[in-house]
Amino acid sequence: MTCPSDSEKIMINCGGIRHETYRSTLKTLPGTRLSWLTEPDAFSNFDYDPKLDEFFFDRHPNTFAFILNYYRTGKLHCPSDVCGPLFEEELAFWGIDETDVEACCWMNYRQHRDAEEALDSFETPEPEVPEDDPALTGGADGDLKRLCLQEDGRKPSWWSIWQPRIWNLFEDPYSSKYARYVAFGSLLFILISISTFCLETHEAFNTIYNKTENVTVGNVTREEVSFEVVTDSWLTYVEGMCVIWFTIEVFTRVIFCPDKAEFFKSSLNIIDFVAILPFYLEVALSGLSSKAAKDVLGFLRVVRFVRILRIFKLTRHFVGLRVLGHTLRASTNEFLLLIIFLALGVLIFATMIYYAERIGADPEDPTASAHTAFKNIPIGFWWAVVTMTTLGYGDMYPETWSGMLVGALCALAGVLTIAMPVPVIVNNFGMYYSLAMAKQKLPKKKNKHIPRAPQPGSPNYCKPDALAMATASPHRIMGNVIGGMVGSGSMGGDCPLAQEEIIEINRAGVWDSKQNGDAANAALANEDCPTIDQVLGPDDRSPATGGLGSGTGRERYPHDRACFLLSTGEFRTTDSNVRKVLSF
């Protein structure tokens, strides 16, 4: 078949919808998949139907219309009715860089990635698995078999069985019904401890005792009467029971924690230690009568307020509190902007009210401030903060007409200042809360879907140019090599964890290449290359593809690299022909 000229039209069938365009249009973006259709050997390398005179691609038809318009107009727009990850995959398939998306559609395109990052920040329970699968249930050796760490016939140790169970019992309230009971008990003790802390300050639960002490100074001895406030003993006993529970909980979590370093980096775990430590120190020093012990004991009674920090432990049990924490961290810029606005307003209006109140001052008053409470500018700071936040305590107010005018302007400026960043913070809270609810309501996935590799005879089975060796990252190449070894049984057989690890390595490679602007090229070169256990036989190799490393195939780039159709034990580097054997 003769190669048609550039002026002729080309027919593309994408997902059952036919699109017609000019060959010159497809050449506007060289190096992409559609531009390859204009090359002389495109009829043999793609799914071409000579009867219908069209190329067929089994891809999403709606997104293809936007991609084809990108060739026509030079502007890439994202469809609003298509999910962001789907459009991202389509861009990678057709060889188009995501950074070419127009600014008007970038936020819509980027929204899905921001949502995924926010969704991953919420900790959710592990999906439940069917009880009839001993390799995936929490049986005696289910976890070890899933991790491919236990050989058949070897009995697991007591620690390997109970360590993850007890850790989840105290850490994940949704892991089992017993974990829910423990979480409910912890929540009950937290509420009792906080209630006890508040009741200790009420006069109905405190008794004042007169304490007489003989003090000798030199040769003179005299009696000193002091007053001591003693809290009712039953409140102390209740607090002691709560502290005992918290102590057991903390040390159990420390012992069975899988990562001690990360455990002590958590702010909630630090709060647990700080909240129980003063109680034990107070009990240990209460029987001592020395002056130093009394001073330390008095200090510990002052720092009892750290017990109120236990309220933050509720974040482990309530999604709304975790959402609030994520919202505060995500809205840091808005909070800083609000503080800057308030600081500017406070400085301006405090200065204005100070001089405005002096307009109607008594001429005989040398300070010109006898008639007003605004004696200086720093005092006006407090008034400006109270007025701009619309609190209005009434302890300070202007006396002159000019001061009242400044006060009115200050109140209006405060309303406008606070109203600007607050909606952004509210929107962040709404977004995080909806994502958290969606995360909890996601259907449980029993098995990961592993796409089947392209089979011999597929129209886009393997490209001979091996662009992957030039654009793909090293760990992605290694991931494909190891993936073939796993599939062929030379590395652990059908290990589910190893297969999941290979998928994560490939995904990481795709993500890194996208960040560097190489997503399209990497996807085009790697997508249709078979895994190592699917090496083409001599009869399956077409003359266009040639043998391994022959370099006789179609070349789009000045790199003579072959597609890595390698055996399970070796691969060739891109810079030399040194043979490297993988050993595990």
C-alpha positions in Angstrom: 0.0 0.0 0.0 1.4 3.4 -0.9 1.8 6.0 1.7 -0.9 8.7 1.2 0.2 12.3 1.0 -0.2 14.8 3.8 -3.1 16.5 2.1 -5.2 13.4 2.3 -7.6 12.7 5.2 -7.2 10.1 7.8 -10.0 8.2 9.6 -9.6 7.3 13.3 -12.2 5.1 15.1 -11.9 5.7 18.9 -14.2 3.6 21.0 -16.7 3.3 18.2 -16.9 6.9 17.2 -15.2 7.9 13.9 -13.1 11.0 13.7 -11.8 12.4 10.4 -8.9 14.8 10.2 -5.9 15.7 8.0 -2.5 14.1 8.3 -1.0 17.5 8.5 -3.0 18.1 11.6 -1.6 15.1 13.3 1.9 16.2 12.5 1.5 19.4 14.6 2.6 17.4 17.7 5.5 15.2 16.7 6.5 12.3 19.0 2.9 11.6 20.0 0.8 8.5 19.3 -1.4 10.2 16.7 1.6 11.6 14.9 2.9 8.1 14.4 -0.2 7.4 12.3 1.3 9.6 9.5 4.4 7.4 9.2 4.8 4.9 6.4 4.7 1.8 8.6 1.7 2.9 10.6 -0.5 0.4 8.8 1.5 -2.5 10.1 2.1 -1.2 13.6 -1.5 -0.1 14.5 -4.9 -1.7 14.2 -5.7 -0.6 10.7 -8.8 -1.9 8.8 -8.1 -1.7 5.0 -11.8 -2.2 4.2 -13.0 0.7 6.2 -9.8 2.6 5.8 -9.5 3.6 9.4 -7.3 3.1 12.5 -9.1 1.7 15.6 -8.3 2.6 19.2 -10.3 1.1 22.1 -10.1 4.2 24.2 -12.5 6.7 25.8 -14.3 8.4 22.9 -15.4 11.5 24.6 -12.0 12.6 25.8 -10.5 11.8 22.4 -12.5 14.7 20.9 -10.7 17.1 23.2 -7.4 15.6 22.4 -8.0 15.8 18.7 -9.0 19.4 19.0 -5.7 20.1 20.7 -4.0 19.1 17.4 -6.3 21.4 15.5 -6.3 24.5 17.8 -3.1 24.1 19.9 -5.1 24.5 23.1 -5.8 21.6 25.4 -9.0 21.8 27.4 -10.2 19.3 30.0 -13.9 18.1 29.8 -15.8 19.0 32.9 -17.9 15.8 32.9 -14.9 13.5 32.9 -13.1 12.4 36.1 -9.6 13.8 36.4 -7.7 10.5 36.7 -9.4 9.2 33.5 -8.3 12.3 31.5 -4.8 12.0 33.0 -4.6 8.4 31.8 -5.8 9.4 28.4 -3.2 12.1 28.1 -0.5 9.6 29.0 -1.8 7.1 26.4 -1.9 9.6 23.6 1.6 11.0 24.6 0.5 14.5 25.6 2.1 16.2 28.6 -0.3 17.3 31.3 1.3 20.6 31.6 -0.2 21.6 28.3 -3.7 21.9 29.9 -5.0 25.4 29.6 -5.1 27.6 32.7 -8.9 27.8 32.6 -9.1 24.0 33.0 -6.1 23.4 35.2 -8.0 23.8 38.5 -10.6 21.3 37.4 -7.9 18.9 36.2 -5.8 19.3 39.4 -8.8 19.0 41.7 -8.8 15.2 41.7 -5.1 15.0 42.7 -5.7 17.4 45.6 -8.7 15.3 46.7 -6.7 12.1 46.6 -3.9 13.6 48.7 -6.5 14.9 51.2 -8.3 11.5 51.1 -5.0 9.6 51.9 -4.5 11.8 55.0 -7.4 10.3 56.8 -6.8 7.0 58.5 -9.5 4.5 57.9 -10.0 0.9 59.0 -8.5 -1.9 56.8 -11.1 -3.5 54.5 -12.6 -6.7 55.8 -11.8 -9.9 54.1 -13.9 -13.0 53.8 -13.7 -15.4 56.7 -13.1 -18.4 54.5 -9.8 -17.1 53.3 -7.2 -18.2 56.0 -4.4 -16.3 54.2 -6.1 -13.0 54.5 -8.0 -13.2 57.8 -6.6 -12.4 61.1 -5.9 -16.1 61.9 -2.8 -17.5 63.5 -0.6 -17.2 60.4 -2.8 -15.3 58.0 -0.8 -12.1 58.2 2.5 -13.8 57.7 1.3 -15.8 54.8 0.0 -12.7 53.1 3.4 -11.0 53.7 5.2 -14.1 52.2 7.3 -14.3 55.4 6.2 -17.7 56.6 7.1 -20.9 55.0 4.6 -23.8 54.8 4.8 -26.1 57.9 6.6 -23.5 60.1 4.6 -22.4 63.1 4.6 -18.7 63.7 5.8 -17.2 66.9 3.6 -15.9 69.7 4.8 -12.3 69.1 4.2 -12.3 65.4 0.6 -13.4 66.0 -0.4 -11.2 68.9 1.7 -8.1 68.2 -0.5 -6.7 65.4 -3.7 -7.8 67.1 -3.0 -6.0 70.4 -1.7 -3.0 68.5 -4.9 -2.7 66.5 -6.9 -3.3 69.6 -5.7 0.0 71.1 -4.9 1.9 68.0 -7.7 1.2 65.5 -11.2 1.3 67.0 -12.6 -0.1 63.8 -10.4 -3.2 63.5 -12.7 -5.5 65.6 -15.6 -5.4 68.0 -13.2 -5.7 70.9 -11.3 -2.7 69.7 -14.6 -0.8 69.8 -15.1 -1.8 73.4 -11.5 -0.6 74.3 -12.1 2.6 72.4 -15.4 3.1 74.3 -13.7 2.5 77.6 -10.9 4.9 76.8 -13.4 7.6 75.8 -15.3 7.1 79.0 -12.2 7.5 81.1 -11.2 10.6 79.2 -14.6 12.2 79.9 -14.4 11.2 83.6 -10.9 12.6 83.9 -11.9 15.9 82.4 -15.0 16.2 84.5 -13.0 15.5 87.6 -10.5 18.1 86.7 -13.2 20.7 86.4 -15.0 19.7 89.6 -11.8 20.0 91.6 -11.9 23.7 91.1 -15.5 24.1 92.5 -15.8 25.3 96.1 -18.4 22.6 96.9 -15.7 20.0 96.6 -12.9 21.8 98.4 -12.4 22.1 102.2 -10.3 24.8 103.9 -8.2 23.6 106.8 -6.3 25.7 109.4 -2.8 24.5 109.6 -0.7 25.5 112.7 3.1 25.2 112.5 5.8 26.2 115.0 8.5 28.2 113.4 11.8 28.9 115.2 13.9 31.9 114.2 17.0 32.2 116.3 15.9 31.8 119.9 12.3 32.8 119.2 9.6 30.2 118.5 6.3 31.3 117.3 3.2 29.7 115.9 2.2 30.4 112.3 -1.3 29.7 111.1 -1.8 28.9 107.4 -4.8 27.9 105.4 -4.7 24.9 103.1 -7.3 23.9 100.5 -7.9 20.2 100.3 -9.9 18.5 97.5 -12.4 15.8 98.5 -10.7 12.4 98.6 -13.2 10.7 96.3 -12.2 13.0 93.4 -8.6 12.0 94.0 -9.5 8.3 93.9 -11.5 8.7 90.7 -8.6 10.6 89.1 -6.3 7.8 90.3 -8.4 5.1 88.6 -8.3 7.1 85.3 -4.6 7.5 85.5 -4.1 3.8 86.1 -6.1 3.1 82.9 -4.2 5.6 80.9 -0.9 4.2 82.2 -1.9 0.7 81.1 -3.0 2.0 77.7 0.2 3.9 77.1 2.6 1.2 78.1 0.7 -1.4 76.2 0.8 0.7 73.0 4.5 1.3 73.6 5.3 -2.4 74.0 3.3 -3.5 71.0 4.0 -0.6 68.7 5.6 -1.7 65.4 7.7 1.5 65.1 8.9 3.0 68.4 10.6 6.0 66.8 7.4 7.1 65.0 5.4 6.4 68.1 7.3 8.9 70.2 7.1 11.5 67.4 3.3 11.6 67.6 2.0 14.6 69.5 -0.9 12.6 70.9 1.5 10.1 72.5 3.5 12.9 74.0 0.3 14.3 75.5 -0.4 10.9 77.1 2.9 10.9 78.9 2.7 14.5 80.0 -0.9 14.1 81.3 -0.1 11.2 83.6 3.3 12.2 84.8 2.3 15.0 87.3 -0.1 12.6 89.1 2.7 10.1 90.0 5.1 12.9 91.0 2.5 14.5 93.2 1.7 11.1 94.9 5.4 10.5 95.4 6.1 13.9 97.0 3.0 14.2 99.0 4.5 12.3 102.0 7.6 14.5 102.2 7.8 17.5 104.5 10.9 19.2 103.3 10.7 22.7 101.9 12.0 21.7 98.5 9.4 18.9 98.2 6.6 21.4 99.2 7.8 23.8 96.5 7.8 21.1 93.9 4.5 19.8 95.1 3.0 23.3 94.7 4.4 23.6 91.2 2.9 20.2 90.3 -0.5 21.4 91.5 -0.2 24.4 89.3 0.6 22.3 86.2 -2.4 20.1 86.7 -3.9 21.9 83.8 -2.0 19.6 81.4 -4.6 17.0 82.2 -7.0 19.0 80.0 -4.8 18.1 77.1 -6.4 14.6 77.2 -9.3 16.2 75.3 -7.1 15.9 72.2 -7.2 12.1 72.5 -10.7 12.3 71.3 -9.4 12.9 67.8 -8.7 9.1 67.6 -12.4 8.4 67.9 -14.1 11.3 66.1 -13.7 12.0 62.5 -14.9 15.6 62.9 -12.0 16.4 65.3 -9.5 15.0 62.8 -11.1 17.0 60.1 -10.7 20.2 62.2 -7.0 19.4 62.6 -6.5 18.9 58.9 -8.5 22.1 58.2 -6.3 24.2 60.6 -3.1 22.8 58.9 -4.5 23.4 55.4 -5.6 26.9 56.2 -2.3 28.1 57.6 -1.9 30.7 54.9 -5.4 32.1 55.5 -4.8 32.3 59.2 -1.6 34.2 58.6 -3.4 36.5 56.2 -6.1 37.1 58.9 -3.5 37.9 61.5 -1.7 40.4 59.2 -5.0 42.1 58.4 -5.9 42.4 62.1 -2.4 43.6 63.0 -2.6 46.4 60.4 -6.0 47.4 61.5 -5.2 47.4 65.2 -2.1 49.6 64.6 -4.0 52.0 62.4 -7.1 52.4 64.5 -5.3 52.5 67.9 -3.3 55.4 66.6 -6.4 57.1 65.2 -8.4 56.8 68.4 -5.6 58.1 70.5 -5.4 61.4 68.5 -9.1 61.6 67.9 -9.9 61.6 71.6 -7.6 64.6 72.0 -9.6 66.8 69.8 -12.1 67.7 72.5 -9.7 67.7 75.4 -9.7 70.4 78.1 -7.2 73.1 77.1 -6.1 73.3 80.7 -5.3 69.6 80.8 -1.5 69.2 80.1 -1.9 65.4 79.2 -5.1 65.9 77.2 -6.3 62.5 78.4 -8.1 63.2 81.6 -11.5 62.9 80.0 -10.8 59.6 78.2 -9.6 56.1 78.9 -7.2 56.2 75.9 -4.1 57.4 77.8 -1.7 56.0 75.2 -1.5 54.1 71.9 -0.7 50.6 73.5 -4.0 50.8 75.5 -5.8 51.5 72.2 -4.5 48.1 70.9 -6.9 46.3 73.2 -9.8 48.5 72.2 -9.0 48.0 68.5 -8.9 44.2 68.8 -12.2 44.0 70.7 -13.9 46.4 68.3 -12.6 44.8 65.1 -13.6 41.3 66.3 -17.1 42.7 67.1 -16.9 41.7 70.8 -17.4 45.1 72.4 -16.7 44.5 76.1 -17.6 48.1 76.9 -14.6 48.6 79.3 -13.2 51.3 76.9 -15.2 53.5 74.6 -14.7 56.9 72.9 -16.1 60.0 74.5 -15.8 62.5 71.7 -17.6 62.7 68.3 -14.3 62.2 66.5 -13.5 59.1 68.6 -17.0 57.7 67.8 -16.4 58.2 64.1 -13.1 56.3 64.4 -14.9 53.5 66.4 -17.5 53.1 63.7 -14.8 52.8 61.0 -12.9 50.3 63.1 -16.0 48.1 63.5 -16.7 48.1 59.8 -13.1 47.4 58.9 -13.1 44.5 61.3 -16.2 42.9 59.7 -14.7 43.2 56.3 -11.3 42.0 57.4 -12.6 38.8 59.1 -15.1 38.1 56.3 -12.5 37.7 53.6 -10.4 34.7 54.7 -13.1 32.9 56.8 -15.0 31.5 53.8 -11.8 29.9 52.6 -11.4 28.2 55.9 -15.0 27.1 56.0 -14.7 25.7 52.5 -11.6 23.7 53.5 -13.5 22.2 56.4 -16.4 21.3 54.2 -14.1 19.7 51.6 -12.1 17.7 54.2 -15.3 16.6 56.0 -16.9 15.4 52.8 -13.7 13.5 51.8 -13.6 11.9 55.3 -17.2 10.7 54.9 -16.5 9.4 51.4 -13.4 7.6 52.7 -15.5 5.8 55.3 -18.3 4.9 52.9 -16.0 3.6 50.2 -16.9 0.0 49.3 -14.5 -2.6 50.6 -12.2 -4.0 47.9 -11.3 -7.6 48.4 -8.8 -8.0 45.6 -6.6 -5.6 43.6 -7.3 -5.6 39.9 -4.1 -6.4 38.0 -4.5 -5.5 34.3 -3.6 -8.3 31.9 -0.5 -7.7 29.8 -1.0 -7.3 26.0 -1.0 -10.6 24.2 0.9 -11.4 21.0 -1.1 -10.4 18.0 -2.4 -7.2 19.7 -2.2 -4.3 17.2 -0.1 -2.2 19.7 1.7 -5.2 21.2 5.2 -3.8 21.4 7.0 -0.9 19.8 10.4 -1.6 18.4 12.0 1.7 19.4 12.1 1.0 23.1 11.7 4.6 24.1 11.2 3.3 27.7 14.9 2.7 28.0 15.6 6.3 27.3 12.8 8.0 29.2 11.7 5.6 32.0 13.3 5.8 35.4 15.7 3.0 36.5 13.4 1.7 39.2 10.6 1.4 36.7 12.8 -0.7 34.4 13.8 -2.8 37.3 10.2 -3.2 38.3 9.3 -4.6 34.9 12.2 -7.0 35.1 11.3 -8.2 38.6 7.6 -8.4 37.6 8.5 -10.9 34.9 10.5 -13.0 37.4 7.6 -13.0 39.8 5.2 -14.0 37.0 7.5 -16.8 35.9 7.8 -18.3 39.3 11.5 -17.6 39.9 10.9 -15.2 42.8 8.5 -16.4 45.4 5.8 -17.8 43.1 2.4 -16.1 43.3 3.2 -13.9 46.2 0.4 -11.3 46.5 2.6 -8.8 48.4 5.3 -9.0 45.8 2.8 -8.4 43.0 1.4 -5.4 44.8 4.9 -4.1 45.3 5.6 -4.3 41.6 2.4 -2.4 40.9 3.5 0.3 43.3 6.9 0.5 41.8 5.4 1.0 38.3 3.0 3.6 39.6 5.8 5.4 41.3 7.8 5.4 38.1 4.9 6.8 36.1 4.4 9.5 38.7 8.0 10.5 38.7 8.1 10.7 35.0 5.0 12.9 34.9 6.6 15.3 37.3 9.5 15.7 35.0 7.3 16.1 31.9 8.1 12.6 30.6 4.8 10.9 31.3 3.6 10.8 27.7 6.8 9.3 26.3 7.2 6.7 29.1 3.6 5.6 28.7 3.9 5.3 24.9 7.0 3.3 25.1 6.2 1.0 28.0 2.5 0.4 27.7 2.5 -2.3 25.1 5.8 -4.0 25.9 5.2 -7.6 27.2 6.4 -8.8 30.5 9.4 -11.1 30.6 7.4 -14.2 30.7 5.7 -13.3 27.5 8.7 -13.0 25.2 7.9 -13.3 21.6 8.8 -16.5 19.9 10.7 -16.7 16.6 7.4 -17.2 14.8 5.7 -14.2 16.5 8.4 -11.7 15.6 7.5 -9.6 12.6 10.1 -8.3 10.3 9.4 -4.8 11.5 10.4 -5.6 15.1 13.4 -7.7 14.5 15.4 -9.6 17.1 16.6 -8.5 20.5 18.8 -5.5 20.2 18.9 -5.7 16.5 17.8 -2.1 16.0 16.2 -2.8 12.7 12.8 -1.5 13.7 11.3 1.9 13.1 13.3 4.6 14.9 11.8 7.9 16.0 14.7 9.0 18.1 18.5 8.7 17.5 18.7 5.9 20.1 19.4 2.4 19.0 17.8 0.6 22.0 15.6 -2.4 21.8 12.4 -3.0 23.8 13.4 -5.0 26.8 12.2 -8.4 25.8 14.7 -10.1 28.0 15.1 -13.5 29.6 14.2 -13.8 33.3 17.7 -13.7 34.5 19.4 -10.9 32.6 19.0 -7.5 31.0 21.3 -5.2 29.1 22.1 -1.7 30.1 21.5 1.2 27.9 25.0 2.4 27.7 26.9 -0.8 27.1 26.3 -4.5 26.4 27.4 -5.7 29.8 25.3 -8.6 31.0 24.0 -8.3 34.5 22.4 -11.2 36.3 19.8 -10.6 39.0 20.2 -12.6 42.2 17.8 -12.7 45.1 
